[in-house]
Amino acid sequence: MGICWTSPASPPDPHPNTNISSTTGTSGTHSSSRNIFSNTSSSAGRSQFSEASSPRVEEPQQTNGQILDSPNLRVFTFAEMKAATRNFKSDAVLGEGGFGKVFKGWVDEKTLAPSKVGTGMMVAIKKLNPESVQGFQEWQSEVNFLGRLSHPNLVKLLGYCWDDKELLLVYEFMQKGSLENHLFRVGSAGIEPLSWDRRLKIAIGAARGLAFLHGSEKQIIYRDFKASNILLDGNFNAKIADFGLAKLGPAGGESHVSTRIMGTYGYAAPEYIATGHLYVKSDVYGFGVVLLEILTGLRALDRKRPKDQQQLVEWVKPLLLHKRKLKDILDVRMEGQYAFKAALQTAQITQKCLAPDPKSRPSMKEVVEELEKIQAIKEKPKQSRLASAQPTFSFGSNKQSVHRSPLHFRYHGTE
């Protein structure tokens, strides 16, 4: 149920994420679930959730974030949602997927009441497809988790609408879209490539968001960490979005929670796929995969690549700690922008995050600390050795500019 805030003019994605699930989910029956709210009036106001549906979470020891005892959200009517989006007009569509569509809307900054286009505050309104598998459960999880979380590196959920079969969520608007778009769709709809400094900034922001979730006494496991779920504001600050698959962490001295397997191929931790055992450090593995994408500019899973290169982790991980080979892995679009020492240390962190045994992975707090040290490195980058732009190739009739690491050419024997 990812939020994909891209321009409707963006070309179709030739590498869609492949979701995994151990069972076939079914959408919930809304009427039988209304007792999750202690106050379910459809009029605009603030919601209160029952303790039974929303377990109490202790506030973590962090000064820049907090977890509320109950969601503090505005309850919108469906009529207000129609007014904010001009009746869900097609030119207001920001993106769409199996979950439904995301629309651009306008609301008053103080009251959040619908306002005219161009006045007030722009928001992103996710309208769920009533036929979406797991739609209601994930909508409910999003409200229960994200509605109670406040942190600079988590997308802010402003409110929701539940009107008969209509389920909507209202978020702050993220001007720069997703990390996925900036890594893999450069050139479409004005999307610009990311510099080394911006990539590192984004990685640190996303890491802080995960560290916040893991840092409370009652830990939260995000479970679906991937580039498409990292959104960027106008200053390229990273914020984690989409809590539809989030779970409360283990309690009572347990090391993990057992749950049916859900997530995205290429990002899910091996122990979770193999056993259904979900650890807090299963999120750390997912972060390692995204960090590898940030370093290489290549997708975690790409069926268009040769068979032995389709899984990025299996293909590239063995090369991370080799200084000579590391230079061939790094995204050529960052040439001349980083100190090699910084790139090597980032690769070392990536390697640790991708450890097969969750006990061997660092905590996200440790990851944040290490990345901040790298950000502080003052060593000047060496002169770029490549002057040419990245090559282009096409997938059938869908031609677009796609980055290819120098590693591609080495593996194909053309370098």
PLY file of the C-alpha trace (Angstrom):
ply
format ascii 1.0
element vertex 415
property float x
property float y
property float z
element edge 414
property int vertex1
property int vertex2
end_header
0.00 0.00 0.00
2.88 2.31 -0.81
2.46 6.01 -1.44
3.80 6.73 -4.88
3.76 10.52 -5.28
4.95 10.90 -8.82
3.70 12.90 -11.74
0.92 11.20 -13.72
3.13 11.82 -16.74
5.78 9.41 -15.45
6.35 6.41 -17.74
5.28 2.93 -16.62
7.79 1.29 -14.29
9.49 -1.61 -16.08
10.66 -2.98 -12.72
7.61 -3.07 -10.40
8.19 -4.27 -6.84
7.10 -7.83 -6.25
5.16 -8.17 -3.03
5.37 -11.35 -0.98
2.76 -12.89 1.26
2.56 -16.29 2.88
-1.22 -16.39 2.54
-3.88 -14.85 0.36
-5.27 -11.88 2.23
-8.88 -10.74 2.19
-10.25 -7.31 2.75
-11.91 -6.68 6.10
-15.61 -6.08 6.64
-15.86 -2.47 7.67
-19.09 -2.60 9.61
-17.90 -5.38 11.91
-14.71 -3.50 12.72
-16.08 -0.12 13.75
-15.60 -0.94 17.44
-11.88 -0.18 17.03
-12.88 3.45 17.56
-14.23 4.85 20.79
-15.61 7.80 18.82
-16.57 7.16 15.19
-18.57 10.20 14.30
-18.17 11.06 10.63
-18.14 14.77 11.36
-14.85 16.62 11.36
-13.01 16.30 14.65
-10.28 14.43 16.48
-10.35 10.66 16.75
-9.92 8.62 19.90
-8.97 4.95 19.60
-9.80 2.30 22.16
-6.95 0.84 24.21
-7.87 -2.62 22.96
-7.23 -1.77 19.33
-4.20 0.41 19.92
-1.77 -1.04 22.49
-0.08 1.52 24.66
3.43 2.33 23.49
5.95 3.85 25.83
7.50 7.12 24.71
11.07 6.53 23.52
13.98 8.38 25.05
14.44 10.81 22.15
14.01 14.54 22.11
12.99 14.98 18.48
10.08 12.54 18.33
7.25 11.13 20.38
4.63 8.39 20.44
1.13 9.42 21.52
-1.17 7.26 23.63
-3.85 7.55 20.94
-4.01 8.98 17.42
-4.49 12.74 17.17
-6.00 13.03 13.72
-8.69 15.01 11.98
-11.66 12.96 10.85
-12.71 14.14 7.40
-16.08 13.59 5.76
-16.16 12.18 2.25
-17.72 15.45 1.08
-14.67 17.31 2.42
-12.37 14.93 0.54
-14.27 15.58 -2.68
-14.04 19.32 -2.12
-10.29 19.19 -1.38
-9.58 17.27 -4.60
-12.19 18.92 -6.86
-14.20 15.69 -6.85
-11.08 13.56 -7.40
-10.38 15.20 -10.73
-8.02 13.25 -12.98
-5.48 16.08 -13.22
-5.11 15.96 -9.43
-3.76 12.38 -9.50
-0.22 12.17 -8.11
0.19 8.43 -8.46
-1.62 5.12 -8.34
-1.15 1.43 -7.63
-2.98 -1.69 -6.52
-4.09 0.11 -3.35
-5.87 2.88 -5.28
-4.85 6.44 -6.16
-3.11 9.36 -4.49
-4.59 12.80 -5.22
-3.30 16.31 -4.69
-5.59 18.29 -2.41
-5.76 21.67 -0.70
-6.74 22.39 2.91
-6.59 25.31 5.33
-3.29 25.26 7.23
-4.89 25.75 10.65
-8.27 24.01 10.47
-7.48 21.49 7.68
-10.85 22.34 6.15
-10.94 22.06 2.32
-9.74 25.18 0.52
-9.53 26.45 -3.04
-6.74 25.28 -5.34
-3.60 27.29 -4.71
-4.68 28.53 -1.28
-3.82 27.06 2.07
-1.69 23.93 2.26
-1.20 21.21 -0.32
-1.75 17.66 0.93
-1.61 14.16 -0.51
-4.86 12.18 -0.22
-4.70 8.42 -0.64
-8.03 6.95 -1.77
-8.11 3.20 -1.34
-9.53 0.86 -3.90
-12.44 -0.96 -2.18
-11.31 -4.15 -3.92
-7.71 -3.83 -2.67
-6.52 -7.02 -1.00
-5.72 -6.33 2.67
-6.86 -2.74 2.08
-8.86 -2.25 5.26
-6.34 -3.97 7.55
-3.47 -1.90 6.17
-5.53 1.31 6.35
-6.28 0.53 10.00
-2.62 -0.20 10.72
-1.60 3.06 9.08
-3.98 5.04 11.30
-3.05 3.16 14.47
0.70 3.46 13.98
1.44 6.58 11.93
-1.43 8.45 13.59
0.39 8.16 16.91
3.95 8.74 15.76
5.63 12.12 15.51
9.19 12.41 14.22
10.97 14.61 11.65
11.81 11.55 9.56
8.33 10.03 9.41
5.70 11.31 6.98
2.99 13.11 8.92
-0.51 11.64 8.74
-2.95 14.54 9.16
-6.27 12.70 9.15
-8.50 10.08 7.61
-11.94 9.50 6.18
-14.07 6.40 6.71
-17.43 6.72 5.00
-19.20 3.43 4.27
-16.79 1.69 1.85
-14.71 4.80 1.25
-11.33 4.73 3.02
-8.96 7.70 2.66
-5.81 8.96 4.34
-4.53 12.55 4.31
-0.78 13.18 4.50
1.59 16.10 4.36
2.70 16.68 0.78
6.25 15.59 -0.09
7.44 17.82 -2.93
10.30 15.70 -4.26
8.48 12.36 -4.38
10.19 9.07 -3.58
13.82 8.02 -3.35
12.98 5.29 -5.86
12.13 7.87 -8.51
15.33 9.84 -7.98
17.46 6.71 -8.20
15.75 4.93 -11.09
13.58 7.36 -13.07
15.91 10.28 -13.60
14.90 12.37 -16.60
11.17 11.73 -16.36
8.83 14.49 -15.14
11.75 16.72 -14.16
13.27 14.24 -11.70
16.92 15.07 -11.07
19.81 12.72 -10.21
21.03 12.69 -6.62
24.50 13.87 -5.63
26.62 11.95 -3.13
25.87 14.50 -0.39
22.13 14.24 -0.96
22.24 10.45 -0.99
24.09 10.42 2.30
21.67 12.97 3.77
18.71 10.82 2.69
20.28 7.66 4.11
20.89 9.37 7.46
17.34 10.72 7.60
15.78 7.34 6.83
18.09 5.68 9.36
17.00 8.14 12.04
13.37 7.32 11.29
13.97 3.59 11.74
16.08 4.20 14.86
13.18 6.12 16.36
10.78 3.22 15.70
13.21 0.74 17.22
14.21 2.96 20.14
11.05 2.82 22.22
10.52 0.36 25.04
7.71 -1.15 22.97
9.55 -1.39 19.67
7.89 -1.01 16.28
9.07 -3.14 13.36
8.44 -1.36 10.07
8.61 -4.58 7.96
8.55 -3.08 4.44
11.56 -0.77 4.17
12.31 0.05 0.53
13.21 3.00 -1.70
9.60 3.65 -2.77
8.58 4.12 0.88
11.17 6.84 1.51
9.70 10.20 0.52
11.55 13.49 0.15
10.44 17.00 1.05
11.48 20.16 -0.78
14.90 20.11 0.90
15.48 16.41 0.26
14.85 15.49 3.89
13.90 11.81 4.00
10.68 10.64 5.65
9.45 7.08 5.97
5.91 6.51 4.68
3.38 3.68 4.61
2.92 1.82 7.89
0.42 -0.67 6.52
2.64 -3.65 7.38
4.13 -2.32 10.65
4.10 -4.61 13.68
4.72 -4.18 17.38
8.04 -5.75 18.28
8.67 -8.72 20.58
7.68 -8.48 24.25
8.34 -10.42 27.41
11.96 -11.16 26.63
11.19 -12.72 23.25
13.68 -12.15 20.42
11.15 -12.03 17.59
7.50 -12.10 16.63
6.05 -14.80 14.40
3.84 -13.54 11.61
2.80 -14.44 8.12
5.34 -13.37 5.55
4.53 -10.08 3.84
6.75 -7.48 2.24
8.71 -7.00 -0.97
11.10 -9.40 -2.67
14.65 -8.14 -2.69
14.26 -6.18 0.54
12.90 -8.77 3.01
15.42 -10.32 5.41
16.36 -13.97 4.75
15.36 -15.21 8.22
11.90 -13.67 7.81
11.34 -15.25 4.40
12.58 -18.65 5.64
10.75 -18.87 8.97
8.24 -16.03 9.36
10.26 -14.89 12.39
10.40 -11.11 12.38
13.18 -9.40 14.32
13.76 -5.70 14.91
16.98 -6.23 12.97
14.99 -7.56 10.01
14.44 -3.86 9.32
18.21 -3.33 9.43
18.60 -5.79 6.55
16.05 -3.84 4.49
17.97 -0.66 5.23
21.15 -2.35 4.01
19.45 -3.21 0.71
18.37 0.42 0.21
21.86 1.63 1.11
23.20 -0.71 -1.58
20.76 0.82 -4.09
21.92 4.29 -3.05
25.57 3.34 -3.62
25.09 1.58 -6.94
22.07 3.28 -8.50
20.77 -0.22 -9.28
17.50 -1.85 -8.22
17.36 -4.51 -5.51
15.51 -6.79 -7.90
15.59 -6.42 -11.68
14.28 -9.23 -13.89
15.71 -7.43 -16.93
19.28 -8.11 -15.80
21.09 -11.39 -16.57
19.96 -14.22 -14.30
23.02 -14.16 -12.03
22.65 -10.38 -11.55
18.91 -10.08 -10.89
19.28 -10.12 -7.09
21.43 -7.10 -6.28
22.51 -8.34 -2.83
23.65 -11.74 -4.10
25.46 -10.13 -7.01
27.18 -7.13 -5.42
27.54 -7.90 -1.69
30.69 -10.04 -2.18
32.41 -7.05 -3.80
31.67 -4.43 -1.14
34.87 -4.85 0.87
37.24 -4.99 -2.11
38.67 -1.52 -2.68
39.38 -2.02 -6.37
36.04 -3.66 -7.14
34.10 -1.15 -5.05
34.98 1.59 -7.54
33.26 -0.46 -10.24
30.11 -0.82 -8.15
29.52 2.84 -7.35
27.01 4.84 -9.39
28.95 6.72 -12.08
26.62 9.70 -11.64
28.42 10.43 -8.34
31.90 10.52 -9.90
34.09 13.26 -8.43
31.60 14.03 -5.64
32.84 11.85 -2.76
35.99 10.92 -0.90
36.74 7.25 -1.50
37.23 6.81 2.25
33.59 7.86 2.74
32.35 5.46 0.06
34.38 2.57 1.52
33.06 3.17 5.03
29.49 3.35 3.69
30.06 0.04 1.89
31.32 -1.47 5.16
28.16 -0.39 6.97
26.08 -1.84 4.14
27.92 -5.16 4.47
27.20 -5.29 8.22
23.49 -4.48 7.71
23.24 -7.36 5.21
24.69 -9.97 7.57
22.77 -13.28 7.25
22.39 -13.59 11.04
20.25 -10.79 12.52
22.35 -10.87 15.70
25.39 -9.83 13.67
23.70 -6.73 12.25
24.18 -3.35 13.94
21.31 -1.51 15.56
19.84 1.40 13.62
21.16 3.72 16.34
24.67 2.46 15.56
24.04 2.86 11.83
23.01 6.50 12.34
26.16 7.19 14.36
28.42 5.65 11.71
26.74 7.47 8.82
27.00 10.79 10.67
30.75 10.19 11.08
31.02 9.62 7.34
29.09 12.82 6.68
31.68 14.68 8.76
34.63 13.47 6.63
36.35 16.52 5.16
38.66 14.75 2.73
38.33 16.19 -0.77
37.00 13.91 -3.52
39.35 12.90 -6.31
38.90 14.24 -9.82
36.19 12.45 -11.82
37.53 9.74 -14.14
34.39 9.67 -16.28
33.20 12.62 -18.31
30.40 10.98 -20.24
26.78 10.82 -19.17
25.14 7.54 -18.22
24.13 5.35 -21.19
20.57 4.77 -22.27
18.76 1.64 -23.32
15.17 0.60 -23.79
12.72 -2.01 -22.60
10.61 -2.89 -25.60
8.83 0.25 -26.73
9.26 1.99 -23.36
12.47 3.96 -23.95
13.91 5.82 -21.02
17.23 6.89 -19.54
18.48 4.24 -17.12
21.73 4.23 -15.19
24.07 1.31 -15.56
26.96 0.78 -13.18
30.42 0.19 -14.67
30.03 -3.25 -13.12
27.59 -4.15 -15.90
30.29 -3.71 -18.52
32.86 -5.68 -16.56
30.50 -8.61 -16.16
29.65 -8.59 -19.84
33.32 -8.45 -20.79
33.09 -5.15 -22.65
35.40 -3.13 -20.44
0 1
1 2
2 3
3 4
4 5
5 6
6 7
7 8
8 9
9 10
10 11
11 12
12 13
13 14
14 15
15 16
16 17
17 18
18 19
19 20
20 21
21 22
22 23
23 24
24 25
25 26
26 27
27 28
28 29
29 30
30 31
31 32
32 33
33 34
34 35
35 36
36 37
37 38
38 39
39 40
40 41
41 42
42 43
43 44
44 45
45 46
46 47
47 48
48 49
49 50
50 51
51 52
52 53
53 54
54 55
55 56
56 57
57 58
58 59
59 60
60 61
61 62
62 63
63 64
64 65
65 66
66 67
67 68
68 69
69 70
70 71
71 72
72 73
73 74
74 75
75 76
76 77
77 78
78 79
79 80
80 81
81 82
82 83
83 84
84 85
85 86
86 87
87 88
88 89
89 90
90 91
91 92
92 93
93 94
94 95
95 96
96 97
97 98
98 99
99 100
100 101
101 102
102 103
103 104
104 105
105 106
106 107
107 108
108 109
109 110
110 111
111 112
112 113
113 114
114 115
115 116
116 117
117 118
118 119
119 120
120 121
121 122
122 123
123 124
124 125
125 126
126 127
127 128
128 129
129 130
130 131
131 132
132 133
133 134
134 135
135 136
136 137
137 138
138 139
139 140
140 141
141 142
142 143
143 144
144 145
145 146
146 147
147 148
148 149
149 150
150 151
151 152
152 153
153 154
154 155
155 156
156 157
157 158
158 159
159 160
160 161
161 162
162 163
163 164
164 165
165 166
166 167
167 168
168 169
169 170
170 171
171 172
172 173
173 174
174 175
175 176
176 177
177 178
178 179
179 180
180 181
181 182
182 183
183 184
184 185
185 186
186 187
187 188
188 189
189 190
190 191
191 192
192 193
193 194
194 195
195 196
196 197
197 198
198 199
199 200
200 201
201 202
202 203
203 204
204 205
205 206
206 207
207 208
208 209
209 210
210 211
211 212
212 213
213 214
214 215
215 216
216 217
217 218
218 219
219 220
220 221
221 222
222 223
223 224
224 225
225 226
226 227
227 228
228 229
229 230
230 231
231 232
232 233
233 234
234 235
235 236
236 237
237 238
238 239
239 240
240 241
241 242
242 243
243 244
244 245
245 246
246 247
247 248
248 249
249 250
250 251
251 252
252 253
253 254
254 255
255 256
256 257
257 258
258 259
259 260
260 261
261 262
262 263
263 264
264 265
265 266
266 267
267 268
268 269
269 270
270 271
271 272
272 273
273 274
274 275
275 276
276 277
277 278
278 279
279 280
280 281
281 282
282 283
283 284
284 285
285 286
286 287
287 288
288 289
289 290
290 291
291 292
292 293
293 294
294 295
295 296
296 297
297 298
298 299
299 300
300 301
301 302
302 303
303 304
304 305
305 306
306 307
307 308
308 309
309 310
310 311
311 312
312 313
313 314
314 315
315 316
316 317
317 318
318 319
319 320
320 321
321 322
322 323
323 324
324 325
325 326
326 327
327 328
328 329
329 330
330 331
331 332
332 333
333 334
334 335
335 336
336 337
337 338
338 339
339 340
340 341
341 342
342 343
343 344
344 345
345 346
346 347
347 348
348 349
349 350
350 351
351 352
352 353
353 354
354 355
355 356
356 357
357 358
358 359
359 360
360 361
361 362
362 363
363 364
364 365
365 366
366 367
367 368
368 369
369 370
370 371
371 372
372 373
373 374
374 375
375 376
376 377
377 378
378 379
379 380
380 381
381 382
382 383
383 384
384 385
385 386
386 387
387 388
388 389
389 390
390 391
391 392
392 393
393 394
394 395
395 396
396 397
397 398
398 399
399 400
400 401
401 402
402 403
403 404
404 405
405 406
406 407
407 408
408 409
409 410
410 411
411 412
412 413
413 414
